[in-house]
Amino acid sequence: DPATGQAFVVNAQAGGVDVYSLAAPASPTFSDAIDVAADVAAAIDGIAAANLGAVNSVAIHGASNTMAVAIAAEPETNNGYVAFYQTSDSTFLAAVEVGALPDSVAISPDGNTVSLVC
């Protein structure tokens, strides 16, 4: 994310996103771990973090400082979720239920829509 000087990296097995500072691009430094599974579970009634699987994709919309994260459910045939964060400080914004195994997420250039491969 050029606006924040950070890289947001899928940590599939942890159900999260790792954040690295690119202040020194030749040697990125770990700065934060976002627990997407916990955030989604806290936001959606009836879902527990244990019922969520791997984070599969991250997309950044620089103009709005927004990140979309696709996370699967367990089992993968259940509907997964997309979680939204503010990139400036990793603040959780919202989560929405989507189709089974969202494998890839993208944000439109104008920042108004999100597309998925499920």
KOLLUM-598677 format. One line per field, with one value per atom (N, C-alpha, C, CB): residue number from 1; residue in three letters; atom name; x, y, z. Coordinates in steps of 0.2 Angstrom, whole numbers, plus 2048, in hexadecimal, padded with zeros to 3 digits. Last residue first. Glycine has a CB too. Example, Ala and Ser with C-alpha at 12.3 -4.5 7.8 and 13.67 -1.06 7.14 Angstrom:
# KOLLUM-598677
n <- [2 | 2 | 2 | 2 | 1 | 1 | 1 | 1]
res <- [SER | SER | SER | SER | ALA | ALA | ALA | ALA]
atom <- [N | CA | C | CB | N | CA | C | CB]
c1 <- [840 | 844 | 840 | 846 | 842 | 83E | 842 | 839]
c2 <- [7F5 | 7FB | 800 | 7FD | 7E4 | 7EA | 7F0 | 7EA]
c3 <- [823 | 824 | 827 | 81D | 827 | 827 | 827 | 82D]
END
This chain:
# KOLLUM-598677
n <- [118 | 118 | 118 | 118 | 117 | 117 | 117 | 117 | 116 | 116 | 116 | 116 | 115 | 115 | 115 | 115 | 114 | 114 | 114 | 114 | 113 | 113 | 113 | 113 | 112 | 112 | 112 | 112 | 111 | 111 | 111 | 111 | 110 | 110 | 110 | 110 | 109 | 109 | 109 | 109 | 108 | 108 | 108 | 108 | 107 | 107 | 107 | 107 | 106 | 106 | 106 | 106 | 105 | 105 | 105 | 105 | 104 | 104 | 104 | 104 | 103 | 103 | 103 | 103 | 102 | 102 | 102 | 102 | 101 | 101 | 101 | 101 | 100 | 100 | 100 | 100 | 99 | 99 | 99 | 99 | 98 | 98 | 98 | 98 | 97 | 97 | 97 | 97 | 96 | 96 | 96 | 96 | 95 | 95 | 95 | 95 | 94 | 94 | 94 | 94 | 93 | 93 | 93 | 93 | 92 | 92 | 92 | 92 | 91 | 91 | 91 | 91 | 90 | 90 | 90 | 90 | 89 | 89 | 89 | 89 | 88 | 88 | 88 | 88 | 87 | 87 | 87 | 87 | 86 | 86 | 86 | 86 | 85 | 85 | 85 | 85 | 84 | 84 | 84 | 84 | 83 | 83 | 83 | 83 | 82 | 82 | 82 | 82 | 81 | 81 | 81 | 81 | 80 | 80 | 80 | 80 | 79 | 79 | 79 | 79 | 78 | 78 | 78 | 78 | 77 | 77 | 77 | 77 | 76 | 76 | 76 | 76 | 75 | 75 | 75 | 75 | 74 | 74 | 74 | 74 | 73 | 73 | 73 | 73 | 72 | 72 | 72 | 72 | 71 | 71 | 71 | 71 | 70 | 70 | 70 | 70 | 69 | 69 | 69 | 69 | 68 | 68 | 68 | 68 | 67 | 67 | 67 | 67 | 66 | 66 | 66 | 66 | 65 | 65 | 65 | 65 | 64 | 64 | 64 | 64 | 63 | 63 | 63 | 63 | 62 | 62 | 62 | 62 | 61 | 61 | 61 | 61 | 60 | 60 | 60 | 60 | 59 | 59 | 59 | 59 | 58 | 58 | 58 | 58 | 57 | 57 | 57 | 57 | 56 | 56 | 56 | 56 | 55 | 55 | 55 | 55 | 54 | 54 | 54 | 54 | 53 | 53 | 53 | 53 | 52 | 52 | 52 | 52 | 51 | 51 | 51 | 51 | 50 | 50 | 50 | 50 | 49 | 49 | 49 | 49 | 48 | 48 | 48 | 48 | 47 | 47 | 47 | 47 | 46 | 46 | 46 | 46 | 45 | 45 | 45 | 45 | 44 | 44 | 44 | 44 | 43 | 43 | 43 | 43 | 42 | 42 | 42 | 42 | 41 | 41 | 41 | 41 | 40 | 40 | 40 | 40 | 39 | 39 | 39 | 39 | 38 | 38 | 38 | 38 | 37 | 37 | 37 | 37 | 36 | 36 | 36 | 36 | 35 | 35 | 35 | 35 | 34 | 34 | 34 | 34 | 33 | 33 | 33 | 33 | 32 | 32 | 32 | 32 | 31 | 31 | 31 | 31 | 30 | 30 | 30 | 30 | 29 | 29 | 29 | 29 | 28 | 28 | 28 | 28 | 27 | 27 | 27 | 27 | 26 | 26 | 26 | 26 | 25 | 25 | 25 | 25 | 24 | 24 | 24 | 24 | 23 | 23 | 23 | 23 | 22 | 22 | 22 | 22 | 21 | 21 | 21 | 21 | 20 | 20 | 20 | 20 | 19 | 19 | 19 | 19 | 18 | 18 | 18 | 18 | 17 | 17 | 17 | 17 | 16 | 16 | 16 | 16 | 15 | 15 | 15 | 15 | 14 | 14 | 14 | 14 | 13 | 13 | 13 | 13 | 12 | 12 | 12 | 12 | 11 | 11 | 11 | 11 | 10 | 10 | 10 | 10 | 9 | 9 | 9 | 9 | 8 | 8 | 8 | 8 | 7 | 7 | 7 | 7 | 6 | 6 | 6 | 6 | 5 | 5 | 5 | 5 | 4 | 4 | 4 | 4 | 3 | 3 | 3 | 3 | 2 | 2 | 2 | 2 | 1 | 1 | 1 | 1]
res <- [CYS | CYS | CYS | CYS | VAL | VAL | VAL | VAL | LEU | LEU | LEU | LEU | SER | SER | SER | SER | VAL | VAL | VAL | VAL | THR | THR | THR | THR | ASN | ASN | ASN | ASN | GLY | GLY | GLY | GLY | ASP | ASP | ASP | ASP | PRO | PRO | PRO | PRO | SER | SER | SER | SER | ILE | ILE | ILE | ILE | ALA | ALA | ALA | ALA | VAL | VAL | VAL | VAL | SER | SER | SER | SER | ASP | ASP | ASP | ASP | PRO | PRO | PRO | PRO | LEU | LEU | LEU | LEU | ALA | ALA | ALA | ALA | GLY | GLY | GLY | GLY | VAL | VAL | VAL | VAL | GLU | GLU | GLU | GLU | VAL | VAL | VAL | VAL | ALA | ALA | ALA | ALA | ALA | ALA | ALA | ALA | LEU | LEU | LEU | LEU | PHE | PHE | PHE | PHE | THR | THR | THR | THR | SER | SER | SER | SER | ASP | ASP | ASP | ASP | SER | SER | SER | SER | THR | THR | THR | THR | GLN | GLN | GLN | GLN | TYR | TYR | TYR | TYR | PHE | PHE | PHE | PHE | ALA | ALA | ALA | ALA | VAL | VAL | VAL | VAL | TYR | TYR | TYR | TYR | GLY | GLY | GLY | GLY | ASN | ASN | ASN | ASN | ASN | ASN | ASN | ASN | THR | THR | THR | THR | GLU | GLU | GLU | GLU | PRO | PRO | PRO | PRO | GLU | GLU | GLU | GLU | ALA | ALA | ALA | ALA | ALA | ALA | ALA | ALA | ILE | ILE | ILE | ILE | ALA | ALA | ALA | ALA | VAL | VAL | VAL | VAL | ALA | ALA | ALA | ALA | MET | MET | MET | MET | THR | THR | THR | THR | ASN | ASN | ASN | ASN | SER | SER | SER | SER | ALA | ALA | ALA | ALA | GLY | GLY | GLY | GLY | HIS | HIS | HIS | HIS | ILE | ILE | ILE | ILE | ALA | ALA | ALA | ALA | VAL | VAL | VAL | VAL | SER | SER | SER | SER | ASN | ASN | ASN | ASN | VAL | VAL | VAL | VAL | ALA | ALA | ALA | ALA | GLY | GLY | GLY | GLY | LEU | LEU | LEU | LEU | ASN | ASN | ASN | ASN | ALA | ALA | ALA | ALA | ALA | ALA | ALA | ALA | ALA | ALA | ALA | ALA | ILE | ILE | ILE | ILE | GLY | GLY | GLY | GLY | ASP | ASP | ASP | ASP | ILE | ILE | ILE | ILE | ALA | ALA | ALA | ALA | ALA | ALA | ALA | ALA | ALA | ALA | ALA | ALA | VAL | VAL | VAL | VAL | ASP | ASP | ASP | ASP | ALA | ALA | ALA | ALA | ALA | ALA | ALA | ALA | VAL | VAL | VAL | VAL | ASP | ASP | ASP | ASP | ILE | ILE | ILE | ILE | ALA | ALA | ALA | ALA | ASP | ASP | ASP | ASP | SER | SER | SER | SER | PHE | PHE | PHE | PHE | THR | THR | THR | THR | PRO | PRO | PRO | PRO | SER | SER | SER | SER | ALA | ALA | ALA | ALA | PRO | PRO | PRO | PRO | ALA | ALA | ALA | ALA | ALA | ALA | ALA | ALA | LEU | LEU | LEU | LEU | SER | SER | SER | SER | TYR | TYR | TYR | TYR | VAL | VAL | VAL | VAL | ASP | ASP | ASP | ASP | VAL | VAL | VAL | VAL | GLY | GLY | GLY | GLY | GLY | GLY | GLY | GLY | ALA | ALA | ALA | ALA | GLN | GLN | GLN | GLN | ALA | ALA | ALA | ALA | ASN | ASN | ASN | ASN | VAL | VAL | VAL | VAL | VAL | VAL | VAL | VAL | PHE | PHE | PHE | PHE | ALA | ALA | ALA | ALA | GLN | GLN | GLN | GLN | GLY | GLY | GLY | GLY | THR | THR | THR | THR | ALA | ALA | ALA | ALA | PRO | PRO | PRO | PRO | ASP | ASP | ASP | ASP]
atom <- [N | CA | C | CB | N | CA | C | CB | N | CA | C | CB | N | CA | C | CB | N | CA | C | CB | N | CA | C | CB | N | CA | C | CB | N | CA | C | CB | N | CA | C | CB | N | CA | C | CB | N | CA | C | CB | N | CA | C | CB | N | CA | C | CB | N | CA | C | CB | N | CA | C | CB | N | CA | C | CB | N | CA | C | CB | N | CA | C | CB | N | CA | C | CB | N | CA | C | CB | N | CA | C | CB | N | CA | C | CB | N | CA | C | CB | N | CA | C | CB | N | CA | C | CB | N | CA | C | CB | N | CA | C | CB | N | CA | C | CB | N | CA | C | CB | N | CA | C | CB | N | CA | C | CB | N | CA | C | CB | N | CA | C | CB | N | CA | C | CB | N | CA | C | CB | N | CA | C | CB | N | CA | C | CB | N | CA | C | CB | N | CA | C | CB | N | CA | C | CB | N | CA | C | CB | N | CA | C | CB | N | CA | C | CB | N | CA | C | CB | N | CA | C | CB | N | CA | C | CB | N | CA | C | CB | N | CA | C | CB | N | CA | C | CB | N | CA | C | CB | N | CA | C | CB | N | CA | C | CB | N | CA | C | CB | N | CA | C | CB | N | CA | C | CB | N | CA | C | CB | N | CA | C | CB | N | CA | C | CB | N | CA | C | CB | N | CA | C | CB | N | CA | C | CB | N | CA | C | CB | N | CA | C | CB | N | CA | C | CB | N | CA | C | CB | N | CA | C | CB | N | CA | C | CB | N | CA | C | CB | N | CA | C | CB | N | CA | C | CB | N | CA | C | CB | N | CA | C | CB | N | CA | C | CB | N | CA | C | CB | N | CA | C | CB | N | CA | C | CB | N | CA | C | CB | N | CA | C | CB | N | CA | C | CB | N | CA | C | CB | N | CA | C | CB | N | CA | C | CB | N | CA | C | CB | N | CA | C | CB | N | CA | C | CB | N | CA | C | CB | N | CA | C | CB | N | CA | C | CB | N | CA | C | CB | N | CA | C | CB | N | CA | C | CB | N | CA | C | CB | N | CA | C | CB | N | CA | C | CB | N | CA | C | CB | N | CA | C | CB | N | CA | C | CB | N | CA | C | CB | N | CA | C | CB | N | CA | C | CB | N | CA | C | CB | N | CA | C | CB | N | CA | C | CB | N | CA | C | CB | N | CA | C | CB | N | CA | C | CB | N | CA | C | CB | N | CA | C | CB | N | CA | C | CB | N | CA | C | CB | N | CA | C | CB | N | CA | C | CB | N | CA | C | CB | N | CA | C | CB | N | CA | C | CB | N | CA | C | CB | N | CA | C | CB | N | CA | C | CB]
c1 <- [7B3 | 7B1 | 7B1 | 7AA | 7BB | 7BA | 7B9 | 7C1 | 7B3 | 7B6 | 7B6 | 7B2 | 7B4 | 7B2 | 7B6 | 7B4 | 7AD | 7B1 | 7AF | 7B2 | 7AB | 7A9 | 7AE | 7A5 | 7B1 | 7A9 | 7A7 | 7A5 | 7BD | 7BC | 7B5 | 7BF | 7C0 | 7BD | 7BC | 7B6 | 7C6 | 7CA | 7C7 | 7CC | 7C0 | 7C0 | 7C4 | 7B8 | 7CA | 7C6 | 7C6 | 7C8 | 7C9 | 7CB | 7C7 | 7CC | 7CD | 7C9 | 7CD | 7C8 | 7CC | 7CF | 7CA | 7D1 | 7C4 | 7CB | 7CF | 7CB | 7B8 | 7BA | 7C2 | 7B8 | 7B0 | 7B7 | 7B9 | 7BA | 7A0 | 7A4 | 7AB | 7A2 | 79B | 79B | 7A0 | 79B | 79A | 79B | 79A | 7A1 | 797 | 797 | 796 | 791 | 7A2 | 79B | 79C | 79A | 7A7 | 7A8 | 7A1 | 7AA | 7B0 | 7AA | 7AC | 7A5 | 7BC | 7B7 | 7B0 | 7B8 | 7CB | 7C5 | 7BF | 7C4 | 7D9 | 7D3 | 7CE | 7D0 | 7E6 | 7E4 | 7DD | 7E9 | 7EA | 7EB | 7E8 | 7E8 | 7E8 | 7ED | 7EE | 7E9 | 7DF | 7E6 | 7EB | 7E8 | 7D1 | 7D4 | 7DC | 7D2 | 7C9 | 7CD | 7CF | 7D3 | 7BD | 7BF | 7C3 | 7BA | 7BB | 7BB | 7BF | 7C0 | 7B0 | 7B5 | 7B5 | 7B3 | 7AE | 7AC | 7B2 | 7AD | 7A5 | 7AA | 7A9 | 7B1 | 799 | 79B | 7A1 | 795 | 7A0 | 79C | 79E | 79D | 7AB | 7A4 | 79F | 7A1 | 7B5 | 7B5 | 7AF | 7BB | 7AD | 7B1 | 7B1 | 7AE | 7B5 | 7B6 | 7B0 | 7BB | 7B6 | 7B3 | 7B6 | 7AC | 7C3 | 7BF | 7BC | 7C3 | 7C4 | 7C6 | 7C1 | 7C6 | 7CB | 7C7 | 7C9 | 7C7 | 7CC | 7CF | 7CA | 7D2 | 7CF | 7CA | 7CE | 7C6 | 7D4 | 7D6 | 7D0 | 7DC | 7D5 | 7D1 | 7D4 | 7CA | 7D8 | 7DC | 7D8 | 7DD | 7D3 | 7CF | 7D2 | 7C8 | 7DE | 7DB | 7D6 | 7D6 | 7E2 | 7E6 | 7E2 | 7EB | 7DB | 7D9 | 7DC | 7D1 | 7E1 | 7E2 | 7DF | 7E9 | 7DD | 7DD | 7DD | 7D7 | 7E2 | 7E1 | 7E2 | 7E8 | 7DD | 7DE | 7DE | 7DA | 7DA | 7DC | 7DF | 7D7 | 7DB | 7DB | 7DE | 7DF | 7D4 | 7D9 | 7D7 | 7DD | 7C5 | 7CB | 7D1 | 7CA | 7BA | 7BD | 7C4 | 7BE | 7B6 | 7B2 | 7B5 | 7AB | 7BD | 7BF | 7BC | 7BE | 7B7 | 7BD | 7BF | 7C2 | 7A5 | 7AB | 7B1 | 7AB | 796 | 79C | 7A1 | 79E | 78B | 78A | 790 | 784 | 78D | 789 | 789 | 782 | 79B | 796 | 793 | 798 | 7A6 | 7A1 | 79B | 7A5 | 7AE | 7AB | 7A6 | 7B1 | 7B2 | 7AE | 7AA | 7B2 | 7BA | 7B4 | 7AF | 7B5 | 7C4 | 7C0 | 7BA | 7C4 | 7C9 | 7C7 | 7C2 | 7CC | 7CE | 7C9 | 7C6 | 7CC | 7D8 | 7D2 | 7CC | 7D3 | 7E2 | 7DF | 7D8 | 7DE | 7F1 | 7EA | 7E6 | 7E7 | 800 | 7FC | 7F5 | 7FE | 80D | 807 | 804 | 802 | 81A | 818 | 811 | 817 | 82A | 823 | 821 | 823 | 832 | 832 | 82B | 835 | 83D | 836 | 836 | 830 | 849 | 849 | 842 | 84F | 848 | 84C | 84C | 853 | 83F | 83D | 841 | 83B | 83C | 843 | 841 | 848 | 82F | 833 | 83A | 833 | 825 | 82A | 82E | 826 | 81F | 821 | 826 | 824 | 813 | 81A | 81B | 81D | 806 | 808 | 80F | 804 | 7FD | 803 | 804 | 809 | 7ED | 7F1 | 7F7 | 7ED | 7E6 | 7E7 | 7EB | 7EA | 7E6 | 7DF | 7E0 | 7DA | 7F2 | 7F0 | 7E9 | 7F5 | 7F3 | 7F2 | 7F0 | 7F8 | 7F4 | 7EF | 7ED | 7F0 | 7F8 | 7FA | 7F5 | 7FD | 7FB | 7F6 | 7FA | 7F3 | 801 | 802 | 7FE | 80A | 803 | 7FE | 7FF | 7F7 | 810 | 80E | 809 | 814 | 810 | 810 | 80E | 80B | 80E | 815 | 815 | 81A | 802 | 804 | 80B | 800 | 801 | 7FF | 802 | 7F7 | 805 | 809 | 808 | 809 | 804 | 800 | 804 | 7FB]
c2 <- [7AA | 7A5 | 79E | 7A6 | 7B8 | 7B2 | 7AD | 7B0 | 7C9 | 7C3 | 7BD | 7C0 | 7DA | 7D4 | 7CE | 7D5 | 7E9 | 7E3 | 7DE | 7E2 | 7FA | 7F3 | 7EF | 7F2 | 807 | 806 | 7FF | 80A | 80B | 809 | 807 | 80E | 80D | 812 | 811 | 814 | 800 | 806 | 80C | 808 | 7F3 | 7F7 | 7FE | 7F9 | 7E7 | 7ED | 7F1 | 7F1 | 7D5 | 7DB | 7E1 | 7DA | 7C5 | 7CB | 7D1 | 7CD | 7B4 | 7BA | 7BF | 7B9 | 7AA | 7A8 | 7AE | 7A3 | 7A6 | 7AC | 7AB | 7B2 | 799 | 79A | 7A0 | 794 | 79D | 799 | 79A | 791 | 7AF | 7A8 | 7A4 | 7A8 | 7B9 | 7B9 | 7B1 | 7BC | 7C5 | 7BE | 7BE | 7BA | 7D2 | 7D0 | 7C9 | 7D5 | 7DE | 7D7 | 7D6 | 7D2 | 7ED | 7E9 | 7E2 | 7ED | 7F3 | 7F7 | 7F3 | 7FA | 7F3 | 7EF | 7F3 | 7E9 | 7FC | 7FC | 7F7 | 803 | 7FE | 7F7 | 7F6 | 7F2 | 80B | 808 | 801 | 80D | 80C | 811 | 80E | 818 | 804 | 802 | 806 | 803 | 7FD | 804 | 802 | 809 | 7EF | 7F2 | 7F9 | 7EE | 7E2 | 7E8 | 7EC | 7ED | 7D1 | 7D6 | 7DC | 7D3 | 7C6 | 7CB | 7D0 | 7CE | 7B4 | 7BB | 7BF | 7BC | 7A5 | 7A8 | 7B0 | 7A8 | 797 | 79E | 7A1 | 7A3 | 787 | 78C | 793 | 78C | 780 | 780 | 785 | 779 | 77F | 784 | 784 | 782 | 77D | 77B | 780 | 774 | 78C | 785 | 782 | 784 | 79A | 797 | 790 | 797 | 7A6 | 7A0 | 79E | 79A | 7B7 | 7B1 | 7AC | 7B4 | 7C5 | 7BF | 7BA | 7BD | 7D6 | 7D0 | 7CA | 7CF | 7E6 | 7E1 | 7DA | 7E1 | 7F6 | 7EF | 7EB | 7ED | 807 | 802 | 7FB | 802 | 815 | 811 | 80C | 816 | 81A | 81A | 817 | 816 | 818 | 81F | 81F | 820 | 80B | 810 | 816 | 811 | 7FC | 802 | 808 | 803 | 7EC | 7F2 | 7F8 | 7F4 | 7DB | 7E0 | 7E7 | 7E0 | 7CA | 7D1 | 7D6 | 7D2 | 7B9 | 7BF | 7C5 | 7BF | 7AF | 7AD | 7B3 | 7AA | 7A9 | 7AF | 7AE | 7B5 | 799 | 79D | 7A4 | 799 | 799 | 796 | 79B | 791 | 799 | 79C | 799 | 7A4 | 793 | 791 | 795 | 793 | 79A | 793 | 790 | 78E | 7A5 | 7A6 | 79F | 7A9 | 7A3 | 7A3 | 7A3 | 79C | 7AA | 7A7 | 7A8 | 7AB | 7B1 | 7A9 | 7A6 | 7A8 | 7C1 | 7BC | 7B5 | 7BF | 7C8 | 7C4 | 7C0 | 7C0 | 7CE | 7D3 | 7CF | 7D6 | 7C5 | 7CA | 7CE | 7CE | 7BE | 7BA | 7BF | 7B5 | 7C8 | 7C5 | 7C2 | 7C1 | 7C8 | 7CE | 7CC | 7D3 | 7BB | 7BE | 7C4 | 7C0 | 7BB | 7B6 | 7B9 | 7AF | 7C5 | 7C6 | 7C1 | 7C4 | 7CC | 7C6 | 7C6 | 7C4 | 7D3 | 7D4 | 7CD | 7D8 | 7D7 | 7D2 | 7D3 | 7CB | 7E3 | 7E1 | 7DB | 7E7 | 7E4 | 7E9 | 7E8 | 7F0 | 7DE | 7DD | 7E2 | 7D6 | 7E7 | 7E5 | 7E4 | 7EB | 7E6 | 7E7 | 7E4 | 7E3 | 7EB | 7E7 | 7E8 | 7E8 | 7F3 | 7ED | 7E9 | 7F0 | 7FD | 7F8 | 7F2 | 7FB | 804 | 802 | 7FC | 800 | 805 | 80B | 80A | 80D | 7FB | 7FB | 802 | 7FB | 7F0 | 7F7 | 7F7 | 7FB | 7E4 | 7E6 | 7ED | 7E1 | 7DA | 7E0 | 7E2 | 7E6 | 7CB | 7CE | 7D5 | 7C9 | 7C6 | 7CA | 7CC | 7CF | 7B6 | 7BD | 7C0 | 7BE | 7A8 | 7AB | 7B3 | 7A9 | 7A2 | 7A5 | 7A8 | 7AA | 79D | 798 | 79B | 794 | 7A9 | 7A4 | 7A0 | 7A0 | 7B7 | 7B2 | 7AD | 7B5 | 7C3 | 7BD | 7B9 | 7BA | 7D3 | 7CC | 7C7 | 7CB | 7E3 | 7DF | 7D8 | 7E2 | 7EF | 7E9 | 7E5 | 7E5 | 801 | 7FA | 7F5 | 7FA | 80E | 80C | 805 | 810 | 814 | 813 | 810 | 80E | 816 | 81B | 81A | 81B | 80A | 80F | 815 | 812 | 7FA | 800 | 806 | 800]
c3 <- [7E1 | 7E6 | 7E3 | 7E9 | 7DF | 7DC | 7E1 | 7D8 | 7E0 | 7E3 | 7DE | 7E9 | 7E1 | 7DE | 7E1 | 7D6 | 7E8 | 7E9 | 7E5 | 7F1 | 7E5 | 7E5 | 7E6 | 7DE | 7E6 | 7E8 | 7E8 | 7E3 | 7E2 | 7E9 | 7EB | 7ED | 7D5 | 7D8 | 7E0 | 7D5 | 7D1 | 7D1 | 7D5 | 7CB | 7DD | 7D6 | 7D7 | 7D5 | 7E4 | 7E5 | 7DF | 7EB | 7E6 | 7E3 | 7E4 | 7DB | 7EC | 7ED | 7E9 | 7F4 | 7EB | 7E9 | 7EA | 7E2 | 7F1 | 7F0 | 7EE | 7EA | 7FC | 7F8 | 7F7 | 7FB | 7FF | 7FE | 7F9 | 7FA | 7FB | 7FE | 7FB | 7FC | 7FB | 7F9 | 7FC | 7F2 | 80A | 803 | 801 | 800 | 817 | 815 | 80D | 818 | 81C | 819 | 817 | 812 | 829 | 825 | 822 | 82A | 82C | 82C | 828 | 827 | 832 | 830 | 830 | 829 | 83C | 839 | 838 | 83E | 839 | 83D | 839 | 83E | 835 | 835 | 839 | 838 | 832 | 839 | 83A | 83E | 824 | 828 | 82F | 828 | 81F | 81E | 823 | 817 | 826 | 824 | 824 | 82A | 81F | 824 | 822 | 826 | 81E | 81B | 821 | 819 | 818 | 81E | 81B | 824 | 812 | 810 | 816 | 809 | 814 | 816 | 812 | 81D | 80F | 812 | 813 | 80E | 811 | 80E | 812 | 80F | 810 | 813 | 810 | 81A | 80A | 806 | 809 | 806 | 813 | 80E | 809 | 809 | 824 | 81E | 818 | 81B | 826 | 827 | 828 | 82D | 81A | 820 | 820 | 820 | 815 | 814 | 81A | 811 | 811 | 816 | 815 | 81D | 80A | 809 | 80E | 801 | 80D | 80F | 80E | 816 | 808 | 808 | 809 | 802 | 80E | 80D | 80D | 811 | 80B | 80D | 80A | 80A | 807 | 80C | 80F | 812 | 7FC | 801 | 808 | 800 | 7F3 | 7F3 | 7FA | 7ED | 7F4 | 7F6 | 7F8 | 7F2 | 7F8 | 7F4 | 7F7 | 7F3 | 7F7 | 7FA | 7F5 | 7FB | 7FC | 7F6 | 7FA | 7F2 | 7FE | 801 | 7FB | 806 | 801 | 7FD | 801 | 7F7 | 80B | 804 | 800 | 800 | 81B | 817 | 810 | 81A | 81F | 81D | 81A | 818 | 829 | 827 | 825 | 821 | 837 | 831 | 82F | 833 | 843 | 83D | 836 | 83E | 84C | 84B | 845 | 851 | 84E | 84A | 848 | 84F | 84B | 84F | 84B | 854 | 848 | 845 | 84A | 83E | 84E | 84C | 849 | 848 | 847 | 84B | 849 | 84D | 843 | 840 | 845 | 83A | 84A | 846 | 844 | 840 | 84F | 854 | 850 | 856 | 843 | 848 | 84D | 84C | 83D | 83A | 83F | 834 | 847 | 845 | 842 | 841 | 847 | 84D | 84B | 852 | 839 | 83C | 842 | 83D | 839 | 835 | 838 | 82E | 842 | 843 | 83F | 84A | 83C | 83C | 83C | 836 | 842 | 840 | 841 | 844 | 83E | 841 | 83E | 840 | 839 | 83E | 841 | 83A | 833 | 836 | 83A | 839 | 827 | 82E | 830 | 832 | 818 | 81B | 822 | 817 | 811 | 817 | 81B | 81C | 806 | 806 | 80C | 805 | 80B | 806 | 806 | 800 | 819 | 816 | 811 | 81B | 81A | 81B | 818 | 822 | 819 | 814 | 814 | 80D | 826 | 824 | 81E | 82A | 824 | 824 | 822 | 81F | 82B | 829 | 829 | 82C | 827 | 82B | 827 | 82A | 82A | 826 | 82A | 822 | 82E | 82F | 829 | 835 | 831 | 830 | 830 | 835 | 831 | 837 | 837 | 839 | 824 | 82A | 830 | 82B | 81C | 81C | 822 | 816 | 81C | 821 | 821 | 828 | 810 | 812 | 817 | 80C | 814 | 811 | 814 | 812 | 80F | 813 | 810 | 812 | 812 | 80E | 812 | 80B | 812 | 815 | 810 | 81B | 810 | 810 | 813 | 813 | 80E | 815 | 815 | 819 | 800 | 805 | 80C | 805 | 7FA | 7FA | 7FF | 7F3 | 800 | 800 | 800 | 806]
END
